[in-house]
Amino acid sequence: MPAIARDSLMSLEQYARERPQFRARVIAHKRERTLHLGEHVTLVFEDELTVRYQVQEMLRIERTFEEAGILDELGAYNPLIPDGSNFKATMLIEYPDEQQRKQNLARLIGVEDTVWLQVDGCPPVSAIADEDLERENAVKTSAVHFLRFELTAEMKRALVEGAALSVGVDHPHYSAGVTPVPAALRTSLCADLVN
């Protein structure tokens, strides 16, 4: 998928007018691209539309209209768009109670490195986590991580031909998986692939 070009973004004024419809479209799209791994880990698989929405929202919230600021946002978010040979996901670790969240983020150090994806008939692929910056320290992991799953040509071909897809996490303190992922998610992810 190509990066989002500067001239393809809506101005703040245009975005204000079109935001309700655009937001509804993106929310429906994200619903198809969201996968819950157990009760506390959620993966949102990113693509051009989800990243475009994030950029437009950041420009809106920060009221950014100067060229340098717009280019900074594109520079920060464009790397989250899959390139045709991978899937990219935002990983959310969710505990509603603040004390419980704090305790579990301490227990789950390294969890982002234990997320995997497997195309039926192929070996599993481990996530490559947080390439932009370190998101954990010696006492806790972050509640948000950015993951990349690199696929071989064989995996891409198998998916396009209908192979099942499974995703999971295998941390000593948190293990969950979905085998196979829902058809709507699999179909949406196949649209990210380029032969």
C-alpha positions as CSV (number, residue, x, y, z in Angstrom):
1,M,0.0,0.0,0.0
2,P,1.4,3.4,-0.8
3,A,2.1,6.0,1.8
4,I,-0.5,8.7,2.4
5,A,0.5,11.7,0.2
6,R,0.4,15.2,1.7
7,D,-1.9,16.4,-1.1
8,S,-4.5,13.6,-0.4
9,L,-5.3,14.9,3.1
10,M,-8.4,17.0,3.8
11,S,-7.9,20.5,5.0
12,L,-9.1,21.2,8.6
13,E,-12.2,22.9,7.2
14,Q,-13.1,20.1,4.8
15,Y,-12.4,17.5,7.5
16,A,-14.7,19.3,9.9
17,R,-17.5,19.0,7.4
18,E,-16.8,15.4,6.4
19,R,-15.7,14.0,9.7
20,P,-19.0,12.5,10.9
21,Q,-19.4,10.3,7.8
22,F,-15.7,9.5,7.5
23,R,-15.6,8.6,11.2
24,A,-18.6,6.3,10.9
25,R,-16.9,4.6,7.8
26,V,-13.7,4.1,9.7
27,I,-15.3,2.7,12.8
28,A,-17.2,0.1,10.8
29,H,-13.9,-0.7,8.9
30,K,-12.0,-1.0,12.2
31,R,-14.6,-3.3,13.6
32,E,-13.7,-5.8,10.8
33,R,-10.0,-5.4,11.6
34,T,-10.1,-5.8,15.3
35,L,-9.2,-9.1,17.1
36,H,-9.6,-9.8,20.8
37,L,-7.0,-12.2,22.2
38,G,-8.6,-13.2,25.4
39,E,-10.1,-10.6,27.8
40,H,-7.2,-8.1,27.9
41,V,-5.3,-7.9,24.6
42,T,-6.7,-6.5,21.4
43,L,-5.1,-6.2,18.0
44,V,-6.3,-3.5,15.6
45,F,-4.8,-4.3,12.2
46,E,-3.9,-1.1,10.5
47,D,-4.2,-0.1,6.8
48,E,-4.2,3.0,4.7
49,L,-7.8,4.0,5.8
50,T,-7.2,3.5,9.6
51,V,-3.9,5.4,9.4
52,R,-5.4,8.2,7.3
53,Y,-8.1,8.6,10.0
54,Q,-5.5,8.8,12.7
55,V,-3.5,11.5,10.8
56,Q,-6.6,13.5,10.1
57,E,-7.7,13.2,13.8
58,M,-4.2,14.3,15.0
59,L,-4.2,17.3,12.7
60,R,-7.7,18.2,13.9
61,I,-6.9,17.8,17.6
62,E,-3.7,19.7,17.4
63,R,-5.2,22.2,14.9
64,T,-2.2,21.7,12.7
65,F,-2.3,23.5,9.4
66,E,1.4,24.4,8.9
67,E,3.3,22.3,6.3
68,A,6.0,21.1,8.7
69,G,3.5,19.9,11.3
70,I,1.5,18.0,8.7
71,L,4.7,16.4,7.3
72,D,5.7,15.4,10.8
73,E,2.4,13.6,11.4
74,L,2.7,11.8,8.0
75,G,6.3,10.8,9.0
76,A,5.1,9.4,12.3
77,Y,2.1,7.5,11.0
78,N,2.9,6.3,7.4
79,P,5.2,3.5,8.7
80,L,2.1,1.9,10.2
81,I,0.7,1.2,6.7
82,P,1.4,-2.4,5.6
83,D,3.6,-2.6,2.5
84,G,1.9,-5.6,0.7
85,S,4.1,-8.2,2.3
86,N,3.2,-7.7,5.9
87,F,0.4,-7.0,8.4
88,K,0.7,-4.2,10.9
89,A,-1.3,-4.0,14.1
90,T,-1.7,-1.8,17.1
91,M,-1.7,-3.9,20.3
92,L,-3.7,-2.7,23.2
93,I,-3.4,-4.2,26.7
94,E,-6.7,-3.3,28.4
95,Y,-7.5,-3.5,32.1
96,P,-10.3,-1.1,33.2
97,D,-9.2,-0.9,36.8
98,E,-6.1,1.3,37.2
99,Q,-4.5,-0.7,40.0
100,Q,-5.1,-4.0,38.1
101,R,-3.6,-2.4,34.9
102,K,-0.5,-1.3,36.8
103,Q,0.0,-4.8,38.3
104,N,-0.5,-6.6,35.0
105,L,1.7,-4.3,33.0
106,A,4.5,-5.1,35.4
107,R,3.8,-8.9,35.0
108,L,3.5,-8.7,31.2
109,I,7.0,-7.3,30.4
110,G,7.9,-8.7,27.0
111,V,4.3,-9.7,26.0
112,E,4.7,-7.8,22.7
113,D,7.4,-10.2,21.6
114,T,5.2,-13.3,22.2
115,V,2.5,-12.4,19.7
116,W,2.3,-14.7,16.7
117,L,0.4,-15.2,13.5
118,Q,0.1,-18.5,11.5
119,V,-1.1,-19.2,8.0
120,D,-2.5,-22.7,7.8
121,G,0.2,-25.1,6.5
122,C,3.0,-22.6,7.1
123,P,5.3,-22.0,10.2
124,P,4.2,-19.3,12.7
125,V,5.5,-15.8,12.4
126,S,6.5,-13.8,15.5
127,A,5.6,-10.2,15.7
128,I,8.4,-7.6,15.3
129,A,7.4,-5.0,18.0
130,D,7.9,-1.3,18.6
131,E,10.4,-0.5,15.8
132,D,9.8,3.2,16.4
133,L,10.9,3.4,20.0
134,E,11.2,1.2,23.2
135,R,7.9,0.9,24.9
136,E,8.8,-0.9,28.1
137,N,11.3,-0.5,30.9
138,A,12.6,-2.7,33.7
139,V,9.4,-2.3,35.7
140,K,6.5,-2.5,33.2
141,T,5.5,-2.8,29.6
142,S,3.4,-0.2,27.8
143,A,-0.4,-0.6,27.3
144,V,0.1,0.1,23.6
145,H,2.5,-1.6,21.2
146,F,3.0,-1.5,17.4
147,L,3.5,-4.9,15.7
148,R,4.6,-6.0,12.3
149,F,4.2,-9.5,10.9
150,E,6.3,-10.3,7.9
151,L,4.9,-12.8,5.4
152,T,6.6,-15.0,2.9
153,A,5.4,-15.3,-0.7
154,E,4.1,-18.8,0.2
155,M,2.1,-17.4,3.1
156,K,0.6,-14.6,1.0
157,R,-0.3,-17.1,-1.8
158,A,-1.9,-19.5,0.7
159,L,-4.0,-16.7,2.3
160,V,-5.2,-15.5,-1.1
161,E,-6.1,-19.1,-2.0
162,G,-8.2,-19.4,1.2
163,A,-5.9,-20.8,3.9
164,A,-7.0,-20.2,7.5
165,L,-5.2,-17.6,9.6
166,S,-4.6,-17.9,13.4
167,V,-3.3,-15.3,15.8
168,G,-2.2,-15.7,19.4
169,V,-0.1,-14.5,22.3
170,D,2.0,-16.9,24.4
171,H,3.4,-15.0,27.4
172,P,4.1,-16.9,30.7
173,H,1.4,-14.7,32.3
174,Y,-1.0,-14.3,29.4
175,S,-1.9,-16.8,26.8
176,A,-4.7,-16.6,24.3
177,G,-5.4,-17.3,20.6
178,V,-8.0,-17.3,17.9
179,T,-8.0,-20.2,15.5
180,P,-9.1,-19.4,12.9
181,V,-9.7,-15.6,12.9
182,P,-13.1,-14.5,11.7
183,A,-13.7,-14.6,8.0
184,A,-14.3,-10.8,7.8
185,L,-10.9,-10.1,9.3
186,R,-9.2,-12.6,7.1
187,T,-10.8,-11.1,4.0
188,S,-9.9,-7.6,5.0
189,L,-6.3,-8.6,5.7
190,C,-6.0,-10.3,2.3
191,A,-6.7,-6.9,0.8
192,D,-3.4,-5.7,2.3
193,L,-1.4,-8.2,0.3
194,V,0.3,-7.4,-3.0
195,N,1.6,-10.3,-5.1
